[in-house]
Amino acid sequence: MPLIINGSPAPVPHDPRVSLLDLLRESLHLPGTKKGCDQGACGACTVLVDGERILSCLALAVQYEGREITTVEGLAGENGLHPMQEAFIVHDGFQCGYCTPGQICSATGMAAEVRRGVPSHVSADLTADVALTREELQERMSGNLCRCGAHNGIIDAIRDVLETRETAV
């Protein structure tokens, strides 16, 4: 059973030691997913698997046989950019752009978590709807580092999507 990457089947690598990140970048030529630390500490390699965010540098490709993997290249639809991609542009949520694909994939996965009511470490009431404070969003995105200092634009972009474009995400 193949992997499903951005809606298209892709063969499972013959070598079971190949990381999902290396498969995406080196075998499938999808350069959007970045190799940052290669240790799961920076978030540059974040992709979505069945809508949930994972660190592809820590995942073996064979673990995801038959599952839907979405990279930043797969977020855009027939009608243009994904709302999160648009918001990052509008709010200047990037500088060098290296972390941006991972930030966008992580934010998209995080939006789904918020819709499901998943609390974070800083959620005050675990039974209430999640209040999307700046602190809440920063905590939820803390696994994605930006060395350029575009954090304010990143948080503003995410808030924009979650508050005004929710139905499109």
C-alpha positions in Angstrom: 0.0 0.0 0.0 1.6 3.3 -1.0 1.9 6.5 1.0 -0.6 9.2 -0.1 1.3 12.5 -0.4 -0.6 15.6 -1.3 -3.4 13.5 -2.8 -1.1 11.3 -5.0 0.2 7.8 -4.3 3.9 7.5 -3.6 5.8 4.2 -3.2 7.0 3.2 0.3 10.9 3.3 0.3 12.6 -0.1 0.1 14.9 0.9 2.9 12.9 1.0 6.2 15.4 3.4 7.7 14.4 6.4 5.4 12.9 9.2 7.3 9.7 10.8 6.0 11.6 14.0 5.7 14.3 12.5 3.5 11.7 10.7 1.4 9.8 14.0 0.8 12.9 16.1 0.0 15.3 13.7 -1.7 13.1 11.0 -3.4 9.9 13.0 -4.1 11.5 16.4 -4.7 9.2 18.3 -2.5 11.6 21.0 -1.1 9.0 22.9 1.0 9.5 20.7 4.0 12.8 21.8 5.5 15.6 20.0 7.3 16.5 22.2 10.2 17.9 20.4 13.2 17.1 16.8 12.2 16.4 16.1 15.9 12.8 17.2 16.3 13.6 20.4 18.1 12.9 23.2 15.5 9.7 22.3 13.7 11.0 23.2 10.2 10.0 19.7 9.0 6.4 19.8 10.2 3.9 18.1 7.9 0.3 16.9 8.4 -0.6 13.2 8.6 -4.3 12.6 8.4 -4.6 16.3 9.4 -2.4 16.0 12.5 1.0 17.7 12.7 4.1 15.6 13.0 7.8 16.2 12.8 8.9 14.3 9.6 12.5 14.2 10.6 11.6 11.8 13.5 9.2 9.7 11.5 10.2 6.7 9.4 8.4 6.8 6.0 7.3 3.2 6.3 5.2 4.0 9.4 2.8 6.1 7.3 2.0 3.5 4.6 -1.6 4.1 3.4 -1.9 7.4 5.3 -2.6 10.9 3.9 0.5 13.1 4.2 0.2 16.8 3.4 3.2 19.1 2.9 3.1 22.8 2.4 2.9 22.2 -1.3 -0.3 20.3 -0.8 -2.1 22.9 1.2 -3.0 25.1 -1.7 -6.1 24.1 -3.6 -7.5 24.6 -7.1 -8.7 28.1 -6.1 -5.3 29.3 -4.9 -3.4 29.5 -1.6 -4.7 27.9 1.6 -6.1 30.6 4.0 -3.1 30.1 6.4 -0.7 30.7 3.5 -2.5 33.8 2.5 -2.5 35.1 6.1 1.2 34.6 6.5 1.7 36.8 3.5 -0.7 39.5 4.6 0.7 39.6 8.2 4.4 39.3 7.1 4.7 36.0 9.1 8.1 35.3 7.6 11.5 36.9 7.0 14.0 34.4 5.6 11.2 31.9 5.0 13.1 28.8 6.1 10.8 28.0 8.9 7.6 29.2 7.1 6.5 25.8 5.6 6.7 24.1 9.0 5.0 27.0 10.7 2.1 27.0 8.2 1.7 23.2 8.4 1.9 23.4 12.2 -0.6 26.2 12.4 -3.0 24.4 10.1 -2.8 21.3 12.3 -3.1 23.4 15.4 -6.3 25.0 14.1 -7.9 21.5 13.8 -6.8 20.8 17.4 -8.5 24.0 18.5 -11.7 23.1 16.6 -11.7 19.7 18.4 -11.3 21.5 21.8 -7.9 20.0 22.5 -6.4 22.0 25.5 -2.7 23.1 25.7 -0.4 23.5 28.7 -1.6 27.0 29.3 -5.4 26.4 28.9 -7.0 27.6 32.1 -10.1 25.5 31.9 -9.7 22.0 30.4 -13.5 21.6 29.9 -14.2 25.0 28.3 -13.8 26.1 24.7 -10.2 27.2 24.1 -9.7 30.9 24.4 -7.3 32.0 21.6 -5.2 34.4 23.6 -1.7 35.4 22.4 -0.2 33.2 25.2 -2.3 30.2 24.1 -1.2 30.5 20.5 2.4 31.0 21.4 2.3 27.9 23.6 0.7 25.8 20.8 3.3 27.0 18.3 6.3 26.7 20.7 7.6 23.6 18.8 8.2 25.7 15.7 11.2 28.1 16.0 11.8 31.2 14.0 15.3 32.5 14.2 14.5 35.7 12.3 12.0 37.0 14.9 8.8 36.9 12.8 6.9 35.6 15.8 4.5 38.6 15.9 3.5 38.2 12.3 3.2 34.5 12.7 0.8 34.8 15.7 -1.2 37.6 13.9 -1.6 35.4 10.8 -2.8 32.5 12.9 -5.2 34.6 14.8 -6.6 36.1 11.6 -7.3 32.7 10.2 -8.8 31.3 13.4 -10.9 34.4 14.1 -12.1 35.5 10.6 -11.4 32.7 8.2 -12.3 29.7 10.4 -14.7 28.0 8.0 -12.0 27.9 5.2 -9.4 26.1 7.3 
